[in-house]
């Protein structure tokens, strides 16, 4: 499985540390959402330590339960961060397509992508060797959305 994209990522620890600071100063739902984001980014950091990424295990580590609960309760994601993503928030060129999106859109999109990967795994029983679904690219895109969301929030 492709490892190139994950091994080239730098600064995961910095992202996690900045999210930890935010958690200390927000309300319960916000804290839980940011904590979930932090733990999901941490899951990618753990996967990065292996020479070959086991996408089945990585998917088991990813959680979107808090986002689901927030969506069900019609939580206003703009209470985490108001405004839209601007050019100054984008550190990775690949995330330029998300300019003018907001915090809520990113949380919801991350939630949907995790669910999509779970459905794919459920159908195929594994994420290994699924050529037509571009699993490595899907995980890469998911990580960079999470990273953008963390950078936008801080």
N, C-alpha and C positions, 0 to 999 in steps of 0.2 A: 504494500500500500504506500502511496506517496507520502513522504515525510518532509519533503523540501520546504513547503510553505510554513510548517510549524517550527522547524528548526531554525528558521531565519528570523523568528519573532524575538524581539528584545523588549525589555521593560515590562514584562508581565508582573513582576513583583512590585514595581512602582504603581501600576494600575490598581493592584489589590490594596496596597497601603493607602492610596488616596481614597478609595472607596471605604476603607475602615474608618477614616476620619469623618466622612460624611454620615455614616451610620450613627455615630454618637450624638448627632445634633438634629435628628428628624423624628417625626411621629412613627407610630408602630407600623402602619402599612408601608410607609416609605422605607423604614428601616429593613423590613422583611424583604421588600423588592430589591433593595440595594444589596442586602446580604446574599440573596439568591444570585444576583448578577456576579457578585464577588466570588461566590463558590463555583459558579459555572466557569468563570475565567480561571480560577484555581484548578479546575478539572483539566483545562487545556494545558496548564503549566505542568501538571502531573504527567499527562500524556506525552508532553514534549521531552520528558526525561528518558523515555524509551527510544530505542533505535527504530523500532517499527511500531506504528500506532495501531492499536486494536480498537477499531471504531465501535465495535459492540460494547466494549468496556467503557469507552469514553461516553457513549450515549447513556449508559447506566448511571454515570456520574452527573450528567446534566439534569437539571431540575427546572420545571416551569410551573410548579404547583402554585406558588405565590402569585405569579402573573395571572394564572387562570382564576384564582380567587378574586384578585383585584378586578379583573375584567367582569366577572359575574356580579360583583357588588357595584359595578359602574364607577370604579375609582377614577378620579381625575388625575391622570399621570402628569399633567402640567404642574401639579403641586410639588413634584420632585424637581422639575426644572422647566421654567417657562421659556417660551420662544422657540425658534427654529434653528436647525443646524445651519451654521454659516461656514464659509470657506475657512475661517480661522480655527474652527473646531476640527477640521479634517486634517489628520496627520498622515494618512495613507491615501495615495491617489485613487485607489480602487473604491474609496468611500465617497468620492465626489458626487456620485449619483444620488446620494442621500441628502444633499444640500436642500434646504427648505422642508425637510421632514422634521417632525417634532419628537419629543421624548415618548409620547404615547404610541406613535407609529412604530418606533424602534422596539419598544417592549412587546407590542402586539405581533410584530413581524418575527421577533426572536421566538416568541411563544409558538407561533404557527410553524416555524422551521423545525423546532424541536419535535413538535407533534408529527410533522411530515416525515422526519427521519425515523421516528418510532413506528409509524405505519409501514414505512419501507422495510424496516427490520422485521416487523411482525409478518409481513407478506413473504419475505425471502428467508426468514429464520436467522439470517445473519447479514451483516453489511459487507462481509468479505467477498471480493471478486464480483461485485455487481458493476459491470462495465458501463451499462447504458445509463445508470443513475448518477454517475460522477460523484460518488460519495465523498471523496477527498475534497473536491471543490465545494460541495455543500457544507462540509464542516469548516472549511477555510472561510467561506462567506459568513457563516454563523459567527465564527470567532471575531472576524473583523467588524461585524455589526455590534457585537458585545463590547469590543474595544472602543468603537466610536461612541457608543452610549455612555460608557464610563468616562471617556474624555469630555463629552458634552456635559455630563452631570457635574464634573469637577470644575 
